[in-house]
Amino acid sequence: MLISNAWAQSAALPGGPDLMSMLPIIIMFVLLYFVMIRPQMKRAKEHKSMVEALQKGDEVIAAGGLVGKITKISDVYVTLQVANGVEIQAQRPSVQVLLPKGTIKSID
């Protein structure tokens, strides 16, 4: 009297989950790809090509905000002149931005 009757659930379809229940997950993955993954891959590709194209005399900003002019360059490291008579070595991938020529005027 106080307890209602328990009804059995309908049997699951033998075909598994239908496409409509998977559609939100598929849409979220596609949206994630175009909003986050694809732009990150594009930025990484641009950074790699910029690092490969570095030359002696380029003015750059390295990681940590170091601003300097490239005086020596090797496969792994770049030597940056950050002040008159002051040179530091940094890894090539740590170069973040290539500045236009003539941006740094106090080093010469």
Summary of the structure (lengths in Angstrom):
residues: 108
radius of gyration: 28.5
end to end distance: 95.6
largest distance: 95.6
contacts: 219
relative contact order: 0.13
helix: 37%
strand: 27%
